[in-house]
Amino acid sequence: MRIYCILAVACLACPRVTVSAETEKIAFVGARIIPIAGDVIEQGVLIVDDGKIEAVGRRDAVTIPADAKTVDVAGKVLMPGLICTHNHVGGIGGADGSGPIQPGIRILDSLNVHDAGFRRVVAGGLTTLNIMPGSGHLLSGQTIYVKMRKARTIDDIFIRDADGKPTGGMKMANGTNSHRDKPFPGTRGKSAALVREQFIKAQEYRDKIQRAAGDPEKLPPRDLGLEGLVEVLEGKRVVHHHTHRHDDIMTVIRLAKEFGFRVVLHHVSEGWKVAKEIAEAGIPCSIILVDSPGGKLEAVNLIFSTGAVLEKAGVNVAFHTDDWITDSRLFFRSAALAVRAGMSREGALRGLTLSGAEMLDLQDRIGSLEPGKDADFIILSGDPLSVYTKVLETWVEGVKVFDRTDPEDHLHAVGGYGAGNDQEPYFCCFDHGGNQ
């Protein structure tokens, strides 16, 4: 009997899991709109219909449909939902200690959609995430791209491709993270050799499949890990590569050129030392700014001006939280610190939105407020780079998923008792708001 009681309370503790589609047409009127693609719009109008952006522009240039519900957002700021290219919420569990390279692991098989971290995410205005396994391996598995839709199961938040398959990249890392006892490498040289060896195996596996031409007698035994790496070689799956030191960055660039895979460099604490080389390779960077002491020795040369240096060199720059390294509720702070250190305001705001979308191959759907794109946006109390500004509402595909005036949402936005609990404990005779 107690098991049934626990299940019932768990459901009561998660009142927001009902999946619904609000398809009404809504016109948000009067806000200062930052579309990212284009100039700031004063006294703007955003019209949403069936989860898509129908129109965006000045109040005197956009006709509000007669059947649209009008929402007054005068005095507020409206901009695209934020995109985090490197996040770890959801109770991730990727590769284990059995080996340094495990491309067959899928992070989607380990996620808990009811994890409280997802509530913090929307409280921070994040609407799209690249959820990744950790960086303790040379290759720790396949990432997953998700939308912060209301959900009952993890399947409700996957971003799917044209064939209906979940989208994602491949997580790799170098530097000291993977240095440990065998079978893991103990040096940087050995790390690169193991990666190179695995990609050569993937090339051979791909060539055998091509030569078999569909003949089951000639096909090699199926290998899930090599299948994942073949997707990398074919450009179907982007490598998201943890790297800090400038020599490690150059190793990634060298391997990407050798095997022809697409890559996004993550963290790049010393990216400012090799900005020219990164730009010449045409590789985008997802950076993190940490304003507190401590961390790994590899990041000792992390500086706030990395974004500015990379931007001036012509590199496409995005930011990420690496949540919990940066709490998702404080994501705007990363862009603000970058601007303080010399990055352009436009580039920093793009780094929270459209640049991240491009790194996830999702720029046609998200990252800016343009007609035809998904209606993912946030409503702010003031300027996005002000420390005093609050996220008031977060919308995903035309559905409100966070409202700061809601007591539960407010709790997740500001912390306090229960803000990090996935569910309430059950006590037989305890008053759960009238439910006993």
matplotlib code that plots the C-alpha trace (Angstrom):
import matplotlib.pyplot as plt

x = [0.0, 2.8, 4.2, 0.9, 0.9, 4.4, 3.5, 0.4, 2.3, 5.0, 2.4, 0.9, 4.4, 4.8, 1.6, 3.3, 3.8, 0.6, 1.5, -0.8, -0.8, -2.0, -2.8, -4.5, -3.2, -1.6, -0.3, 2.3, 2.1, 4.3, 7.6, 11.1, 11.9, 15.4, 15.0, 18.7, 18.3, 17.8, 17.6, 16.0, 12.3, 10.7, 7.0, 7.1, 4.5, 5.1, 2.3, 2.3, 0.1, 0.1, 3.6, 5.2, 6.1, 3.6, 4.9, 7.2, 7.7, 6.8, 3.3, 2.5, 3.7, 2.1, -1.7, -3.0, -5.5, -9.0, -9.1, -5.8, -5.7, -3.7, -1.2, 0.1, 3.9, 4.6, 7.7, 9.1, 11.8, 11.1, 13.8, 14.4, 14.7, 18.3, 20.2, 22.7, 25.1, 26.6, 24.4, 24.3, 20.8, 18.6, 20.7, 23.1, 24.9, 27.1, 30.2, 31.6, 35.1, 35.4, 37.3, 38.2, 36.2, 32.5, 30.6, 27.7, 26.5, 23.4, 22.8, 19.1, 18.9, 19.9, 17.8, 15.0, 12.6, 11.2, 14.6, 14.3, 17.2, 14.8, 12.7, 15.8, 16.5, 13.2, 13.5, 16.7, 15.0, 16.7, 14.4, 16.9, 19.7, 22.5, 22.6, 25.9, 27.7, 30.7, 34.2, 36.1, 36.6, 38.2, 34.7, 31.9, 28.9, 26.1, 24.5, 20.8, 19.2, 16.0, 13.3, 12.0, 8.4, 6.0, 6.6, 5.6, 8.5, 11.8, 10.5, 8.3, 11.3, 13.6, 14.2, 13.8, 15.1, 13.2, 13.1, 11.8, 15.0, 16.4, 19.0, 22.4, 26.1, 29.1, 30.9, 34.7, 37.4, 41.1, 43.6, 43.9, 40.3, 40.8, 44.3, 44.1, 45.1, 44.8, 42.8, 42.7, 45.6, 48.2, 49.5, 48.3, 50.2, 48.6, 45.1, 45.5, 46.8, 43.8, 41.4, 43.1, 43.1, 39.3, 38.6, 40.6, 38.5, 35.4, 36.7, 37.3, 33.9, 32.2, 34.2, 33.2, 29.5, 29.8, 31.5, 28.8, 26.3, 23.4, 24.5, 23.9, 26.6, 29.2, 28.2, 30.5, 29.0, 27.0, 29.0, 27.0, 30.1, 31.5, 28.1, 28.1, 31.6, 30.6, 27.8, 30.5, 32.7, 29.7, 28.9, 25.5, 26.7, 28.8, 31.6, 31.3, 34.8, 35.8, 39.3, 41.1, 44.8, 46.0, 48.0, 44.9, 42.9, 45.4, 45.2, 41.5, 41.9, 44.5, 42.3, 39.3, 41.3, 42.7, 39.4, 37.1, 34.6, 32.7, 33.5, 32.5, 35.3, 33.9, 35.4, 38.6, 40.1, 43.2, 41.4, 42.6, 46.1, 45.2, 42.3, 43.9, 44.3, 40.7, 39.3, 41.4, 40.0, 36.5, 35.6, 33.0, 33.6, 31.2, 32.8, 32.3, 33.2, 33.7, 34.0, 35.0, 38.4, 39.2, 38.7, 41.2, 44.8, 44.1, 41.7, 44.2, 44.6, 40.8, 40.2, 37.0, 38.1, 38.2, 34.9, 36.1, 39.4, 37.6, 34.9, 37.5, 39.3, 36.1, 35.1, 31.5, 31.1, 28.4, 28.2, 27.2, 26.4, 28.0, 25.3, 26.1, 29.4, 27.2, 23.7, 21.2, 19.4, 22.4, 23.2, 22.8, 25.7, 28.1, 27.2, 27.4, 30.9, 32.0, 30.7, 32.5, 35.7, 35.3, 32.9, 30.2, 26.7, 25.2, 27.8, 27.2, 23.4, 23.8, 26.1, 23.2, 20.8, 21.5, 25.1, 24.2, 21.5, 24.0, 26.3, 23.4, 22.3, 19.0, 19.3, 16.4, 14.1, 15.3, 17.7, 16.0, 12.5, 11.6, 8.4, 8.2, 10.5, 9.4, 7.8, 10.5, 10.9, 11.3, 9.8, 12.2, 11.7, 14.5, 17.7, 19.1, 22.6, 21.5, 22.0, 18.7, 16.7, 14.4, 13.0, 9.3, 8.0, 9.5, 7.6, 8.4, 6.6, 3.9, 3.3, 4.1, 6.5, 7.6, 5.7, 7.5, 4.2, 3.4, 4.5, 6.1, 7.9, 9.1, 10.5, 12.6, 13.7, 15.0, 15.8, 14.7, 13.3, 12.1, 13.5, 15.9, 13.7, 12.5, 9.5, 8.1, 8.7, 5.6, 4.5, 1.3, -0.3, 1.3, -0.9, 0.1, -1.9, -5.2, -4.2, -3.7]
y = [0.0, 2.4, 2.1, 3.3, 6.2, 7.3, 7.3, 9.3, 12.0, 12.1, 13.0, 15.6, 17.1, 17.6, 19.5, 20.9, 17.6, 17.7, 18.0, 20.4, 22.4, 26.0, 26.8, 30.2, 33.2, 35.7, 39.2, 40.5, 44.3, 47.2, 45.5, 46.5, 43.5, 42.3, 40.0, 39.2, 39.0, 42.7, 46.0, 46.4, 47.2, 49.8, 49.5, 46.2, 43.5, 39.7, 37.6, 33.9, 31.3, 27.5, 27.5, 29.6, 33.2, 34.8, 38.3, 40.7, 44.4, 47.9, 48.5, 50.8, 48.3, 45.1, 44.4, 42.5, 39.9, 40.4, 36.8, 37.3, 37.5, 40.6, 40.6, 44.0, 43.8, 47.5, 48.4, 44.9, 43.4, 40.5, 38.4, 34.8, 32.0, 31.3, 28.4, 26.5, 24.5, 22.6, 21.5, 18.6, 18.8, 15.8, 13.4, 12.5, 9.2, 8.5, 6.5, 4.4, 3.3, 0.4, 2.5, 6.0, 5.9, 4.9, 6.4, 4.0, 5.6, 7.7, 10.3, 10.3, 6.8, 8.3, 11.5, 12.1, 14.7, 15.4, 16.5, 19.8, 21.2, 21.6, 24.0, 26.1, 26.1, 27.7, 30.1, 31.3, 31.8, 28.8, 27.1, 24.8, 22.7, 20.4, 17.9, 16.1, 13.4, 14.4, 15.1, 12.4, 10.3, 11.0, 10.2, 9.9, 9.4, 11.0, 14.3, 15.2, 18.4, 19.2, 21.8, 22.8, 21.8, 20.7, 16.9, 13.7, 11.6, 12.5, 11.7, 14.9, 17.2, 15.7, 17.8, 15.4, 15.5, 15.1, 11.3, 11.6, 10.6, 12.5, 15.1, 15.4, 15.5, 13.6, 14.6, 14.4, 15.8, 16.1, 17.4, 16.0, 14.9, 11.5, 10.8, 7.9, 4.3, 1.9, 1.4, 5.2, 7.2, 8.8, 11.5, 13.9, 12.0, 8.7, 10.4, 11.7, 8.3, 6.5, 8.9, 8.6, 4.8, 4.8, 7.1, 4.9, 1.9, 3.9, 4.7, 1.0, 0.1, 2.7, 1.4, -2.2, -1.2, 0.7, -2.2, -4.6, -2.6, -4.0, -7.6, -9.1, -11.7, -9.1, -6.6, -6.4, -7.3, -4.4, -2.1, 0.7, 2.6, 2.6, 3.5, 6.7, 7.6, 7.0, 9.6, 11.9, 11.2, 11.8, 15.1, 14.0, 14.4, 17.4, 16.8, 18.9, 19.0, 19.9, 21.5, 24.2, 24.7, 26.1, 23.0, 20.8, 23.2, 22.7, 18.9, 19.1, 21.3, 18.9, 15.8, 17.5, 18.4, 14.9, 13.1, 15.8, 16.0, 19.0, 20.3, 22.9, 23.8, 24.1, 26.1, 27.2, 28.8, 29.6, 30.2, 33.8, 32.5, 30.8, 32.8, 33.3, 29.5, 28.8, 31.4, 30.1, 26.6, 28.0, 26.3, 27.9, 28.2, 27.8, 29.5, 29.7, 32.6, 31.7, 34.6, 32.6, 31.2, 27.5, 24.9, 22.9, 24.0, 23.8, 26.8, 29.0, 31.2, 31.7, 35.4, 37.4, 38.9, 35.5, 36.3, 39.7, 38.3, 35.4, 37.8, 40.2, 37.3, 36.3, 33.3, 32.4, 32.6, 31.2, 30.9, 27.9, 27.2, 23.8, 23.7, 23.5, 25.3, 28.3, 28.0, 28.2, 30.9, 33.2, 32.6, 36.3, 37.0, 35.3, 37.7, 40.7, 39.8, 39.3, 42.8, 44.3, 42.7, 44.1, 41.9, 43.7, 43.8, 42.5, 39.6, 38.7, 38.6, 36.5, 34.2, 33.4, 32.7, 32.5, 31.5, 28.5, 27.6, 27.5, 25.2, 22.8, 23.0, 24.5, 28.0, 27.5, 26.9, 28.8, 31.6, 34.7, 36.2, 35.8, 34.7, 31.0, 30.1, 28.4, 30.7, 30.3, 33.6, 35.2, 38.3, 40.3, 43.0, 45.1, 45.1, 41.6, 42.5, 44.3, 42.4, 43.7, 42.2, 39.2, 36.6, 37.1, 34.5, 31.8, 30.5, 27.4, 26.9, 29.3, 27.6, 29.4, 27.1, 29.6, 32.4, 34.2, 35.3, 31.6, 30.7, 27.4, 28.9, 31.8, 29.2, 27.6, 31.1, 32.3, 29.1, 28.3, 25.2, 22.7, 24.5, 21.7, 18.7, 16.5, 15.4, 15.8, 13.0, 11.1, 10.8, 9.0, 11.5, 14.7, 17.4, 17.8, 20.9, 19.1, 15.8, 13.1]
z = [0.0, 0.9, -2.7, -4.1, -1.7, -2.7, -6.3, -5.7, -3.8, -6.4, -8.9, -6.6, -6.1, -9.9, -11.0, -14.1, -16.0, -18.0, -21.6, -23.4, -26.6, -26.3, -29.9, -29.4, -31.3, -29.0, -29.6, -27.2, -27.4, -26.2, -25.2, -26.2, -28.5, -29.0, -32.1, -32.3, -36.1, -36.8, -34.8, -31.5, -31.9, -29.5, -28.8, -30.6, -31.3, -31.4, -32.8, -31.9, -33.5, -33.1, -31.5, -34.3, -34.7, -37.2, -37.1, -35.2, -35.7, -34.6, -33.2, -36.1, -38.7, -37.5, -37.9, -34.9, -36.0, -34.7, -33.2, -31.3, -27.5, -26.6, -23.8, -22.6, -22.1, -22.1, -20.1, -20.5, -22.7, -24.9, -26.6, -27.8, -25.3, -24.2, -25.6, -23.5, -25.6, -22.6, -19.8, -17.3, -15.7, -15.5, -13.4, -16.2, -16.2, -19.3, -19.8, -16.9, -15.8, -18.3, -20.9, -22.1, -25.4, -25.3, -28.3, -28.0, -24.8, -25.2, -22.5, -23.3, -21.7, -18.3, -18.0, -15.5, -16.9, -13.4, -12.1, -10.3, -12.5, -15.4, -13.3, -12.6, -16.3, -17.3, -14.3, -16.0, -19.4, -21.0, -23.6, -25.5, -24.0, -25.3, -22.4, -22.3, -20.3, -18.3, -19.5, -17.6, -20.8, -24.1, -25.5, -23.1, -25.3, -27.4, -26.3, -26.7, -27.8, -25.9, -25.6, -22.2, -23.1, -20.4, -20.2, -18.6, -20.0, -21.5, -25.0, -24.7, -24.8, -27.5, -30.6, -33.5, -37.0, -40.2, -39.7, -36.2, -34.5, -31.5, -32.4, -30.6, -30.9, -29.6, -26.4, -26.4, -24.1, -23.7, -21.2, -17.7, -17.1, -18.6, -17.2, -14.8, -14.4, -17.4, -19.6, -19.4, -20.8, -18.6, -21.0, -23.6, -26.4, -25.5, -25.4, -28.9, -30.1, -28.7, -30.3, -33.7, -33.4, -32.8, -35.7, -38.0, -36.9, -37.6, -41.1, -41.8, -40.4, -42.7, -45.7, -45.1, -44.9, -48.2, -49.9, -48.7, -50.6, -48.5, -48.7, -45.2, -45.8, -46.4, -43.6, -40.6, -37.2, -35.9, -33.5, -31.7, -30.8, -34.4, -35.7, -33.6, -34.8, -38.4, -37.9, -36.7, -39.8, -42.1, -40.5, -39.1, -35.5, -34.3, -31.8, -28.7, -27.4, -23.8, -24.0, -22.0, -22.7, -26.0, -26.9, -26.3, -28.5, -31.2, -30.9, -31.4, -34.5, -35.8, -35.3, -36.8, -39.9, -40.2, -40.0, -41.4, -38.5, -37.4, -34.0, -31.4, -28.9, -25.4, -22.5, -24.3, -21.2, -23.3, -26.5, -26.5, -27.0, -30.3, -31.5, -35.0, -35.4, -34.3, -36.7, -39.6, -38.9, -39.0, -35.7, -33.3, -29.6, -26.7, -23.8, -20.0, -17.7, -14.1, -11.7, -8.6, -7.6, -7.7, -10.3, -12.3, -13.0, -16.7, -16.4, -14.5, -17.6, -18.1, -18.6, -19.1, -22.4, -24.2, -25.8, -27.0, -28.4, -30.2, -31.6, -33.0, -34.6, -36.4, -34.4, -33.8, -30.0, -27.7, -24.0, -21.9, -18.2, -17.7, -15.0, -12.0, -12.8, -13.7, -12.3, -15.2, -13.4, -13.8, -17.4, -18.4, -16.1, -18.5, -21.4, -19.1, -17.9, -21.5, -22.4, -19.5, -20.8, -24.3, -26.2, -28.2, -26.7, -29.9, -30.0, -26.3, -26.7, -29.9, -27.9, -25.6, -28.5, -32.2, -32.1, -29.8, -32.2, -35.1, -33.1, -32.6, -36.3, -35.1, -36.5, -38.8, -35.9, -32.9, -31.7, -33.1, -33.3, -36.9, -38.7, -39.1, -36.2, -33.0, -30.5, -27.9, -26.0, -22.6, -21.0, -18.8, -16.3, -17.7, -19.7, -20.2, -19.0, -15.8, -12.6, -11.4, -14.3, -13.6, -16.0, -15.6, -18.1, -20.3, -23.3, -25.4, -28.7, -27.7, -24.3, -21.0, -19.0, -16.3, -14.6, -11.8, -10.2, -9.7, -6.1, -7.2, -10.1, -7.9, -5.4, -8.2, -9.3, -5.9, -4.1, -0.6, 1.0, -1.6, -4.6, -5.3, -4.3, -7.1, -5.0, -1.5, 1.1, 2.1, 5.7, 6.4, 8.7, 7.3, 5.9, 2.2, 1.6, 2.4, 0.8, 3.4]

ax = plt.figure().add_subplot(projection="3d")
ax.plot(x, y, z, "-o")
ax.set_aspect("equal")
plt.show()
